[in-house]
Amino acid sequence: MSKEAESKVSNKELFESWPVPKALATLAIPAIVSQLILLIYNLSDTYFIGRTGNPYMVAGASLMFPVYNICIALAHVFGVGGGSLISRLLGMGKPEEARRVSAFSFYGSIGISLVFSVAVLLGENELLSFLGASEETAVYAKQYTFYVIILGSLPSVMTIALNNIVRSIGRSREAAFATSFGCVLNVALDPLFMFVILPEGHEIIGAAVATLISNCASALVFIGFMAVYSKRGYLSMSISEAKPTRSSIASIFAVGIPSGLTMFLFDATNIVIDKLSSLHGDIAVAAIGIVLKAERVPLNTGIGICQGMMPIAGYNYGAGNYERMNKVFKASRYSGIAFALISILLYEIFAGDVMRLFINDPATVAMGTHFLRARCVATVVMFMCFNYVHFFEGVGMGKVSLTLAIVRQLVFNMPLLVILNHFFGTDGIIWTQFIADLCTTIISYVIFRRVTKDLK
């Protein structure tokens, strides 16, 4: 690597020479904190809406959660695709091309979010019907959708995409700060808009407006960081620089599209869960909706560990240092499994208390407690699936990560949801995740062994 290139690589020593546990912790801990605060941010709406004691409001917001996740999937196209390539380009000693990739990803995320907002606006009624919204929940779902998705797609997509891009140069703390700032703001604004500013009966609008404002705040902070790192030569927001090579554009989409499709398939599975849950009544929809959010504590922690692993693995893959790449992956895997096991124990003990944090309705709490104790058993294998997918995305093997997502969701998860729901009802819906992810983890391990053997 030339001296000029070396001067433009952020945190070069972290990527190349720091002890693996220290390097992983440096990037993973801020990412974990960011993910947990992001979780609080996502849960805050459900929590405060649940304070109304209205299960229809909770169900309305829960129904739109998978649609919001499509924003995350779209952000991954340019965030994960661009961020993964930036790390690998820095490892190869090509910082100027990394700048061009960052600018291209910045404007790409803006364009794709605007297209999604228009699509949801035009097809909102058909979307709600497809999701199984009842007459009681549809009115609340529409109110939530307007502010959080139709108006909020742009700041949401930009925040998630820029989070990945900023972390790709080793700036995990800054990415965590920008994400956390919006999350903390949302938690503060939720009760203000829901119970003080807006009249009774408009609580879901208050929660949605608070979310919109918070997403805009996070996006602005990220844009500020992008401006700083543009001046330092790491990244760029210049439209004149948004012209990477054709091979770089192909690499962005080779990882970004599979990553987005992976998220979309994950989201599609949640839509199937909502659809099947609606067959068992609005209480089941509310209970399962809360469980799907409550389980995110260990999963978001695992995602934070994976996010800390990805830039280091990608950088060393680009630099040809496969031994260090493997070491950081193993360290992330062991850390995630340990936390998942602890989480299972805690959920088994405190499942009822977790449900009561979100709603006091006795029927919803009783059903959700039973669901959460069963669902949490899948935590370890769910983390393993995420861990393998993030690794393959980090080293640019988008086709492999997409293959695993297809196997996980289309081959195992969705068919099993339909089959087990038919025979076992809501219990079948809850236990599907463990069976599907156990099978996927076994297949992922076999593929990983083959890939790393070829690299050696």
C-alpha positions in Angstrom: 0.0 0.0 0.0 1.4 3.4 -0.9 2.1 6.1 1.7 -0.8 8.2 0.4 -3.1 5.3 0.7 -2.0 4.5 4.2 -2.6 8.1 5.3 -6.2 7.8 4.1 -7.1 4.5 5.8 -9.0 5.2 9.0 -8.0 3.0 12.0 -5.4 1.1 9.9 -3.8 -0.5 13.0 -7.1 -1.7 14.3 -7.8 -3.5 11.1 -4.3 -5.0 10.7 -2.4 -5.4 13.9 -4.5 -5.0 17.1 -5.2 -8.2 19.0 -8.4 -9.7 17.6 -10.4 -9.5 20.8 -9.5 -5.9 21.3 -10.2 -4.9 17.7 -13.5 -6.8 17.7 -14.5 -5.2 21.0 -13.6 -1.7 19.8 -16.0 -1.9 16.8 -18.6 -4.3 18.3 -19.3 -2.6 21.7 -20.4 0.7 20.1 -22.4 -1.3 17.6 -24.1 -3.3 20.3 -24.9 -0.2 22.3 -26.3 1.3 19.1 -28.4 -1.8 18.4 -29.8 -1.9 21.9 -30.7 1.8 21.9 -32.2 1.2 18.4 -34.2 -1.6 19.9 -35.5 0.7 22.6 -36.3 3.2 19.9 -38.3 0.5 18.0 -39.9 -0.8 21.2 -40.8 2.6 22.6 -43.8 3.0 20.2 -45.1 -0.4 21.2 -44.5 0.3 24.9 -46.2 3.7 25.0 -49.0 2.6 22.7 -49.5 -0.4 25.0 -50.0 2.1 27.9 -53.3 3.0 26.3 -54.6 -0.5 27.1 -55.9 -0.7 23.6 -54.9 -4.0 21.9 -56.2 -2.7 18.5 -53.7 0.2 18.6 -50.9 -2.3 19.4 -52.0 -4.6 16.7 -52.2 -1.7 14.1 -48.6 -0.7 14.8 -47.4 -4.3 14.9 -49.0 -5.0 11.5 -46.9 -2.2 9.9 -43.7 -3.3 11.5 -42.8 -5.7 8.6 -43.5 -2.8 6.2 -41.0 -0.6 8.1 -38.5 -3.4 7.9 -38.7 -3.1 4.1 -37.0 0.3 4.6 -34.2 -1.5 6.3 -34.0 -4.0 3.4 -33.7 -1.1 0.9 -31.1 0.6 3.0 -29.0 -2.6 2.9 -28.7 -2.4 -0.8 -26.4 0.6 -0.7 -25.5 0.6 3.0 -24.3 -3.0 3.3 -23.3 -3.3 -0.4 -21.3 0.0 -0.3 -19.9 -0.5 3.2 -18.7 -4.0 2.5 -16.9 -2.8 -0.6 -15.4 0.2 1.1 -13.7 -2.0 3.7 -12.4 -4.3 1.1 -11.1 -1.4 -1.1 -9.2 0.0 1.9 -7.7 -3.4 2.5 -6.6 -3.4 -1.2 -5.1 0.1 -0.9 -7.7 1.9 -3.1 -9.0 4.8 -0.9 -10.0 7.0 -3.9 -12.3 4.3 -5.3 -13.7 3.9 -1.8 -14.7 7.6 -1.8 -16.5 7.2 -5.1 -18.3 4.2 -3.8 -19.4 6.1 -0.7 -20.8 9.0 -2.8 -22.6 6.6 -5.1 -24.2 4.8 -2.1 -25.2 8.0 -0.5 -27.3 9.2 -3.5 -28.5 5.7 -4.2 -30.1 5.4 -0.8 -31.9 8.7 -1.3 -33.4 7.6 -4.6 -34.5 4.2 -3.5 -36.2 5.5 -0.4 -38.3 8.0 -2.4 -39.5 5.3 -4.8 -40.6 3.2 -1.8 -42.5 6.1 -0.2 -44.5 6.7 -3.4 -45.2 2.9 -3.8 -46.6 2.6 -0.3 -48.7 5.8 -0.8 -50.3 4.4 -3.9 -50.9 0.9 -2.6 -51.7 1.4 1.0 -55.2 -0.1 1.0 -54.1 -3.2 -0.8 -51.2 -3.6 1.5 -53.3 -3.4 4.6 -55.7 -6.0 3.2 -52.8 -8.3 2.4 -51.4 -8.0 5.9 -54.8 -9.1 7.3 -55.8 -5.8 9.0 -59.2 -5.9 10.6 -61.7 -3.0 10.5 -60.6 -2.1 14.1 -56.9 -2.2 13.4 -56.8 -0.7 9.8 -57.5 2.9 10.9 -54.6 2.8 13.4 -52.3 1.1 10.9 -53.0 3.9 8.3 -52.2 6.6 10.8 -48.9 5.0 11.7 -48.0 4.3 8.1 -48.4 7.9 6.9 -45.8 9.4 9.3 -43.4 6.5 9.8 -43.3 5.1 6.3 -44.7 7.4 3.7 -43.0 10.5 5.1 -40.3 8.7 7.0 -38.8 6.4 4.5 -36.1 8.9 3.4 -34.6 9.6 6.8 -35.0 5.9 7.9 -33.2 4.6 4.8 -30.4 7.2 5.0 -29.8 6.6 8.7 -29.3 2.9 8.2 -27.3 3.1 5.0 -25.0 5.8 6.4 -24.6 3.8 9.6 -23.1 1.0 7.5 -20.9 3.3 5.5 -19.4 5.2 8.5 -18.7 1.8 10.3 -16.9 0.5 7.2 -14.0 2.9 7.8 -13.8 1.8 11.5 -15.8 4.7 12.9 -18.2 2.5 15.0 -18.4 5.0 17.9 -19.5 7.8 15.6 -22.1 5.6 13.9 -23.4 4.5 17.4 -23.7 8.1 18.5 -25.7 9.2 15.5 -28.1 6.2 15.8 -28.4 6.6 19.5 -29.1 10.3 19.3 -32.3 9.7 17.3 -33.3 6.8 19.5 -33.0 8.7 22.8 -34.9 11.6 21.2 -37.7 9.3 20.1 -38.1 7.8 23.6 -38.4 11.4 25.0 -40.8 12.6 22.3 -43.2 9.6 22.4 -44.9 10.4 25.7 -44.8 14.2 24.9 -46.7 13.8 21.6 -48.9 10.9 22.7 -50.2 12.1 26.1 -49.5 15.9 26.2 -49.6 17.5 22.8 -52.3 15.4 21.0 -55.8 14.7 22.4 -56.9 11.3 23.7 -57.5 8.8 20.9 -54.6 10.1 18.8 -51.8 8.3 20.7 -50.7 6.3 17.6 -50.3 9.5 15.6 -48.2 11.0 18.4 -46.0 7.9 18.5 -45.6 8.1 14.7 -44.7 11.8 14.6 -42.1 11.3 17.3 -40.6 8.5 15.3 -40.5 10.7 12.1 -38.8 13.6 14.0 -36.2 11.3 15.5 -35.3 9.6 12.2 -34.8 13.0 10.7 -32.5 14.0 13.6 -30.4 10.8 13.2 -30.1 11.3 9.4 -28.9 14.9 9.9 -26.2 13.8 12.4 -25.0 11.1 9.9 -24.8 13.7 7.1 -22.7 15.9 9.4 -20.2 13.0 10.0 -20.2 12.3 6.3 -19.2 15.9 5.7 -16.4 15.7 8.3 -15.0 12.5 6.7 -15.3 13.9 3.2 -12.9 16.7 4.2 -10.5 14.1 5.7 -10.5 12.0 2.5 -12.2 8.9 3.8 -15.7 9.3 2.4 -17.5 11.6 0.0 -20.9 13.2 -0.6 -19.9 14.9 -3.8 -22.2 14.1 -6.6 -19.3 14.6 -9.0 -17.5 11.8 -7.3 -20.4 9.4 -7.3 -18.9 7.6 -10.3 -17.3 4.4 -9.2 -16.0 1.9 -11.8 -18.4 -0.5 -13.3 -16.8 -3.4 -11.4 -17.4 -1.5 -8.1 -21.0 -0.8 -9.0 -21.4 -4.5 -9.8 -19.8 -5.4 -6.4 -22.1 -3.0 -4.5 -25.2 -4.7 -6.0 -23.6 -8.2 -5.8 -23.6 -7.8 -2.0 -26.3 -5.1 -1.5 -29.1 -6.7 -3.4 -28.7 -10.1 -1.7 -28.4 -8.4 1.7 -31.6 -6.4 0.9 -33.3 -9.6 -0.3 -32.2 -11.4 2.9 -33.9 -8.7 4.9 -36.9 -8.8 2.7 -37.3 -12.5 3.1 -36.9 -12.1 6.9 -39.6 -9.4 6.7 -41.8 -11.6 4.4 -41.6 -14.3 7.0 -42.9 -11.9 9.7 -45.7 -10.9 7.3 -46.6 -14.6 7.0 -46.5 -14.8 10.8 -48.8 -11.7 11.1 -51.2 -13.2 8.4 -51.4 -16.5 10.2 -51.7 -14.9 13.6 -54.7 -12.8 12.4 -56.5 -16.1 11.8 -56.4 -16.6 15.6 -57.8 -13.1 16.5 -56.5 -9.6 17.3 -55.2 -10.7 20.7 -52.9 -13.2 19.1 -51.7 -10.6 16.7 -50.9 -8.2 19.6 -49.2 -11.0 21.7 -47.1 -12.3 18.9 -46.2 -8.8 17.8 -44.8 -8.0 21.2 -42.9 -11.3 21.4 -41.3 -10.6 18.0 -40.0 -7.3 19.4 -39.1 -8.6 22.9 -36.8 -11.3 21.3 -34.8 -8.6 19.6 -32.7 -7.9 22.7 -30.3 -10.9 22.2 -30.7 -10.7 18.5 -29.8 -7.0 18.2 -26.9 -7.7 20.5 -25.8 -10.5 18.1 -26.2 -8.2 15.2 -24.0 -5.6 16.9 -21.3 -8.3 17.3 -21.6 -9.1 13.6 -21.4 -5.5 12.6 -18.2 -5.2 14.6 -16.8 -8.2 12.8 -17.8 -7.3 9.2 -15.3 -4.3 8.6 -12.4 -6.2 10.0 -13.2 -9.4 8.1 -13.8 -7.5 4.9 -10.6 -5.4 5.2 -8.4 -8.5 5.9 -10.2 -10.4 3.1 -9.2 -7.6 0.7 -5.7 -7.6 2.1 -5.4 -11.4 1.7 -4.9 -11.9 5.5 -7.3 -14.9 5.7 -5.9 -16.1 9.1 -6.9 -12.8 10.8 -10.2 -12.9 9.0 -11.0 -16.3 10.4 -9.9 -15.4 13.9 -12.2 -12.4 14.1 -15.2 -14.5 12.8 -14.6 -17.1 15.4 -14.3 -14.5 18.2 -17.6 -13.0 17.1 -19.3 -16.4 17.0 -18.2 -17.5 20.5 -19.3 -14.1 21.9 -22.7 -14.2 20.3 -23.4 -17.8 21.4 -22.5 -17.0 25.0 -24.8 -14.0 25.2 -27.7 -16.0 23.5 -27.5 -18.7 26.2 -27.7 -16.2 29.0 -30.7 -14.6 27.3 -32.6 -17.9 27.0 -32.2 -18.4 30.8 -33.4 -14.8 31.6 -36.4 -15.0 29.2 -37.6 -18.3 30.7 -37.6 -16.7 34.1 -39.0 -13.3 33.4 -41.2 -13.8 30.3 -44.4 -12.6 32.1 -42.6 -9.4 33.4 -41.4 -8.7 29.9 -44.9 -8.9 28.5 -46.3 -6.6 31.2 -43.8 -4.0 30.2 -45.7 -3.5 27.0 -49.4 -4.1 27.9 -51.5 -4.8 31.0 -54.3 -6.6 29.1 -54.4 -10.0 31.0 -55.3 -12.1 27.9 -52.5 -10.6 25.8 -50.0 -11.0 28.7 -50.9 -14.7 29.3 -50.7 -15.6 25.7 -47.5 -13.6 25.1 -45.8 -15.2 28.1 -46.4 -18.6 26.8 -45.2 -17.6 23.3 -42.0 -15.9 24.5 -40.8 -18.8 26.6 -41.1 -21.1 23.6 -39.7 -18.6 21.0 -36.6 -17.7 23.0 -35.2 -21.3 22.7 -34.3 -20.4 19.1 -32.0 -17.5 20.1 -28.7 -19.4 19.7 -29.5 -20.8 16.2 -31.0 -17.5 15.1 -27.7 -15.8 16.0 -25.7 -18.4 14.2 -27.7 -17.8 11.0 -27.1 -14.0 11.3 -23.4 -14.6 12.0 -22.8 -16.6 8.9 -24.8 -14.3 6.6 -22.9 -11.2 7.9 -19.6 -12.9 7.4 -20.3 -13.7 3.8 -21.6 -10.1 3.2 -18.5 -8.7 4.8 -16.1 -10.5 2.4 -18.2 -9.8 -0.6 -19.9 -13.2 -1.1 -23.4 -11.9 -1.7 -24.6 -14.9 -3.6 -23.7 -17.2 -0.7 -25.5 -15.1 1.8 -28.6 -14.9 -0.4 -28.5 -18.7 -0.9 -28.5 -19.1 2.9 -31.4 -16.6 3.2 -33.4 -18.5 0.6 -32.8 -21.8 2.4 -33.7 -20.3 5.7 -36.9 -18.5 4.8 -38.3 -20.1 1.6 -37.2 -23.7 2.1 -37.6 -24.1 5.8 -39.3 -21.1 7.6 -42.3 -20.2 5.5 -43.4 -23.8 4.6 -43.1 -24.9 8.2 -45.1 -21.9 9.4 -48.0 -22.9 7.2 -47.7 -26.6 8.1 -47.2 -26.3 11.8 -49.9 -23.6 12.1 -52.3 -26.0 10.5 -51.6 -28.8 12.9 -50.7 -26.9 16.1 -52.1 -23.4 15.8 -50.2 -20.5 17.4 -47.8 -22.9 19.1 -46.8 -24.1 15.7 -46.1 -20.6 14.6 -43.8 -19.9 17.6 -41.8 -23.2 17.4 -41.1 -22.9 13.6 -38.2 -20.6 14.1 -36.1 -23.0 16.2 -36.6 -25.9 13.7 -35.9 -23.8 10.6 -32.8 -22.1 12.0 -31.4 -25.3 13.4 -31.5 -26.8 9.9 -30.1 -23.6 8.3 -27.2 -23.4 10.8 -26.1 -26.9 9.8 -26.1 -26.0 6.1 -24.4 -22.7 6.8 -21.6 -24.5 8.7 -21.0 -26.9 5.8 -20.8 -24.0 3.3 -18.5 -21.9 5.5 -16.1 -24.8 5.9 -15.9 -25.3 2.1 -15.3 -21.5 1.5 -12.6 -21.0 4.1 -10.9 -24.2 3.0 -10.7 -22.8 -0.6 -9.3 -19.5 0.8 -6.5 -21.3 2.6 
